[in-house]
Amino acid sequence: MALNIELYLIRPYGFDLSEKAVRRAGLDYWKHVQIKEFDSFDHFLTSENPSREELFFFENNVKQDYTQAKYCENGYLIFGSETKGLPADFYEQYQDRMFHLPMFSQHIRSLNLSNAVTTIAYESLRQLNHS
């Protein structure tokens, strides 16, 4: 079964997407990634019009574990900045839709963003039986 996974990026983001940067990172599959870019989170919401149940936010400072999320086929996995996290107002507005990856050491406060995305993407695929 073919699965369509898109990468949605919301500006500003703290990395370079130039051809040179992508080539340097060794992303030889980059030409196969479907990317959509948005100028803001509001622009994303207006353009995509997701239901609340399709939104899954991931942050360190919340109680629900990422394995407790009930992922759906058309869900959006939303991650904040590696250094700043998600905007503060998201905590109030989407508290019930926020999940975290457990940290097993007081000395490690977060995972690299790409590792966190990979872990959660594969958990959602596992739940949806896309193995």
Helices and strands as residue ranges (DSSP letters): E 6-10, H 19-24, G 30-32, E 34-38, H 41-48, G 52-54, E 55-58, G 66-68, E 76-79, H 88-93, G 95-97, E 98-99, H 113-127
